Amino acid sequence: MNLSSVLVNARPAALPQVLAALACFGGVEVHATTEDGRMIVTIEADSAQAVADIFAQINQQPGVLSASMVYHQFEPDPDEEA
Protein backbone atom coordinates (compact mmCIF):
# COMPACT_ATOMS: atom_id res chain seq x y z
CA MET A 1 0.00 0.00 0.00
CA ASN A 2 1.32 3.42 -0.98
CA LEU A 3 0.04 6.51 0.80
CA SER A 4 0.88 10.04 -0.31
CA SER A 5 -0.06 13.47 0.93
CA VAL A 6 -0.53 16.21 -1.64
CA LEU A 7 -1.10 19.95 -1.36
CA VAL A 8 -3.34 21.12 -4.20
CA ASN A 9 -3.83 24.75 -5.10
CA ALA A 10 -6.82 25.57 -7.31
CA ARG A 11 -8.40 28.74 -8.60
CA PRO A 12 -11.00 29.70 -5.96
CA ALA A 13 -13.74 30.01 -8.59
CA ALA A 14 -12.99 26.48 -9.80
CA LEU A 15 -12.91 24.88 -6.34
CA PRO A 16 -16.32 23.12 -6.63
CA GLN A 17 -15.37 21.62 -10.00
CA VAL A 18 -11.96 20.50 -8.75
CA LEU A 19 -13.51 18.90 -5.65
CA ALA A 20 -16.03 17.07 -7.86
CA ALA A 21 -13.23 15.81 -10.12
CA LEU A 22 -11.13 14.62 -7.17
CA ALA A 23 -14.15 12.74 -5.78
CA CYS A 24 -14.15 10.64 -8.97
CA PHE A 25 -10.63 9.31 -8.39
CA GLY A 26 -10.46 6.03 -6.53
CA GLY A 27 -8.15 6.21 -3.53
CA VAL A 28 -8.21 10.03 -3.38
CA GLU A 29 -9.55 11.80 -0.31
CA VAL A 30 -9.77 15.54 0.34
CA HIS A 31 -9.18 16.24 4.03
CA ALA A 32 -9.32 20.04 4.16
CA THR A 33 -10.03 23.00 1.90
CA THR A 34 -9.73 26.75 2.21
CA GLU A 35 -11.76 29.46 0.50
CA ASP A 36 -8.70 30.54 -1.46
CA GLY A 37 -8.44 27.12 -3.18
CA ARG A 38 -5.89 25.22 -1.10
CA MET A 39 -6.56 21.55 -0.35
CA ILE A 40 -4.92 18.78 1.63
CA VAL A 41 -5.39 15.54 -0.29
CA THR A 42 -4.26 11.96 0.21
CA ILE A 43 -3.73 9.33 -2.46
CA GLU A 44 -3.83 5.65 -1.52
CA ALA A 45 -2.88 3.11 -4.19
CA ASP A 46 -1.34 -0.33 -4.70
CA SER A 47 1.92 0.86 -6.23
CA ALA A 48 4.17 3.90 -6.41
CA GLN A 49 3.46 4.09 -10.15
CA ALA A 50 -0.29 4.21 -9.51
CA VAL A 51 0.23 7.06 -7.03
CA ALA A 52 2.36 8.91 -9.60
CA ASP A 53 -0.28 8.43 -12.29
CA ILE A 54 -3.07 9.76 -10.05
CA PHE A 55 -0.85 12.67 -8.97
CA ALA A 56 -0.25 13.58 -12.63
CA GLN A 57 -3.99 13.41 -13.35
CA ILE A 58 -4.76 15.69 -10.39
CA ASN A 59 -2.17 18.19 -11.66
CA GLN A 60 -3.85 18.23 -15.09
CA GLN A 61 -7.39 18.91 -13.85
CA PRO A 62 -8.94 22.14 -15.12
CA GLY A 63 -8.73 24.77 -12.39
CA VAL A 64 -5.74 23.19 -10.63
CA LEU A 65 -2.87 25.67 -10.44
CA SER A 66 -0.39 23.34 -8.76
CA ALA A 67 -0.09 20.08 -6.89
CA SER A 68 2.86 19.29 -4.65
CA MET A 69 3.56 15.89 -3.16
CA VAL A 70 4.80 16.41 0.36
CA TYR A 71 4.86 12.88 1.76
CA HIS A 72 4.97 9.31 0.50
CA GLN A 73 4.96 6.14 2.55
CA PHE A 74 4.94 2.47 1.60
CA GLU A 75 3.37 -0.04 3.97
CA PRO A 76 2.71 -3.73 3.44
CA ASP A 77 -0.97 -4.51 2.95
CA PRO A 78 -2.18 -6.16 6.18
CA ASP A 79 -4.69 -8.28 4.22
CA GLU A 80 -1.85 -9.80 2.16
CA GLU A 81 0.26 -10.59 5.23
CA ALA A 82 -2.34 -12.84 6.85
C-alpha positions in Angstrom: 0.0 0.0 0.0 1.3 3.4 -1.0 0.0 6.5 0.8 0.9 10.0 -0.3 -0.1 13.5 0.9 -0.5 16.2 -1.6 -1.1 20.0 -1.4 -3.3 21.1 -4.2 -3.8 24.8 -5.1 -6.8 25.6 -7.3 -8.4 28.7 -8.6 -11.0 29.7 -6.0 -13.7 30.0 -8.6 -13.0 26.5 -9.8 -12.9 24.9 -6.3 -16.3 23.1 -6.6 -15.4 21.6 -10.0 -12.0 20.5 -8.7 -13.5 18.9 -5.7 -16.0 17.1 -7.9 -13.2 15.8 -10.1 -11.1 14.6 -7.2 -14.1 12.7 -5.8 -14.2 10.6 -9.0 -10.6 9.3 -8.4 -10.5 6.0 -6.5 -8.1 6.2 -3.5 -8.2 10.0 -3.4 -9.6 11.8 -0.3 -9.8 15.5 0.3 -9.2 16.2 4.0 -9.3 20.0 4.2 -10.0 23.0 1.9 -9.7 26.8 2.2 -11.8 29.5 0.5 -8.7 30.5 -1.5 -8.4 27.1 -3.2 -5.9 25.2 -1.1 -6.6 21.6 -0.3 -4.9 18.8 1.6 -5.4 15.5 -0.3 -4.3 12.0 0.2 -3.7 9.3 -2.5 -3.8 5.7 -1.5 -2.9 3.1 -4.2 -1.3 -0.3 -4.7 1.9 0.9 -6.2 4.2 3.9 -6.4 3.5 4.1 -10.2 -0.3 4.2 -9.5 0.2 7.1 -7.0 2.4 8.9 -9.6 -0.3 8.4 -12.3 -3.1 9.8 -10.0 -0.9 12.7 -9.0 -0.3 13.6 -12.6 -4.0 13.4 -13.4 -4.8 15.7 -10.4 -2.2 18.2 -11.7 -3.9 18.2 -15.1 -7.4 18.9 -13.8 -8.9 22.1 -15.1 -8.7 24.8 -12.4 -5.7 23.2 -10.6 -2.9 25.7 -10.4 -0.4 23.3 -8.8 -0.1 20.1 -6.9 2.9 19.3 -4.6 3.6 15.9 -3.2 4.8 16.4 0.4 4.9 12.9 1.8 5.0 9.3 0.5 5.0 6.1 2.6 4.9 2.5 1.6 3.4 0.0 4.0 2.7 -3.7 3.4 -1.0 -4.5 2.9 -2.2 -6.2 6.2 -4.7 -8.3 4.2 -1.9 -9.8 2.2 0.3 -10.6 5.2 -2.3 -12.8 6.8 
